Amino acid sequence: MTPIKKTFQYGQHTVTLETGEIARQASGAVIVNMDDTVVLATGYRPHVHDFLDAPAAHDGDGTPRTSGHEAGVPGLYFCGYYVSPTGMLREIGLEARRIAASIATTAPSLPAS
């Protein structure tokens, strides 16, 4: 896959979208970077230690220690790693809202669109 990088302004913030280089472990994976916030959106791959040097965030097998909460490294979150008996999509939605709420309490406010 050929690496692609696009940058644009969102109010006073610079947003960068990247694919095809760091996030090549899953087709369609994207890194989104805005100021001090970075999101890596991938398919499911439990061995995060292959691309993330943060031992406090994962166990010896590379599986995240937590899902839906800050992951032992300030500002690092994983979503969708907890297998819920009530359904993965439901749990991912709950985790995503919990993560967004946590980020919203610390991130700079965005301009109205």
N, C-alpha and C positions, 0 to 999 in steps of 0.2 A: 504494500500500500504506500502510495506517495504521501509524505507528510503535508498537511494543509494547516495553515495558521491564518486566522482572520481577526482583525482588531477593529473595534468601533467604540464610539463614545456613547455613554448612557448618562445623560446629565453631566455632572462633573467627574464621572468615573470612566476609566478606560477598561473595557471588557475585551478579553482575548479568548478565542476558541481555538483549540488545537486538536488535531487527530492524526493518526498514522505514525507517530514516533514513540513517545512514552507509552501511550495507551494502545499499543498494537496487539495486546493479548486478547482483545475481543473486537470483532468487526463492529464498527459503529461506535466504538468507545470515544469519548470526548473529554478533554480537560477544559474547564471554564475557570478563568482567572479574572478577578475584579479586585483591584487594590490588594489587600492582605488576605483575601478569601480565594481559595482554590477548591474546585469540585472536580473529582475524577469520576465520571459516569461510565461504568463498564457493564458487561454481562457478569454473571455469577462466576467467580473464581476465588475459592477460599484461601489460596496460598498467596496472601498479600505480601509476604516477606520477599517474594520474587521481584517486586518493584517498589517496596516501601521499607526504608531503613529506619524502623521505629519499633524496637523490641518491646517497649512498654505497651504497645497497642495490639500485639498479637502473641499467641502462644508459640511453642517451639515448632509446630507444624505450619505456622503462618496463618492460622485462623484467627480473625479478630476476637479479642477478649470480650467485646461488647458490641451490641447492635442497637442503634437508636439513641445512643447517648455519646457524650464525648469519650474518646477512646484512649485515654491515658496520655495523650499528647494534646496540649492546648489547641483547640480549633480543629481537631481531627475527628471526624465522625464516620461510622459505617452504617449502612442501611440495608436491610434485607438478608442479614446473616442468621437471624433467629428463625428457626422452623417452628411455626405456631400451630397448635392443634386446631385453631379456629380459621386457619387459612393464611397462606403467605401474602397474597395481595392485600388482605385486610391489615395484616401486621405491618407490611411495608408502608401502607398509608398512615398508620398510627405513628410509626417511627419517623417518617418524613415530616409529619406535623410537629412532633416533639423536637426534632433537629432544627427545623425552621424557627420554632419559638426560641430555642436556645441561641441560635445565631442572631436572631432579631434583637435579643437583649444586649448584644455586644457589638453588632455591626453598625457602621454609619448609616444614617437614614438615606433612602433613595429619593430622588426627586419624583414628584407626581408625573405620571406619563400622560 
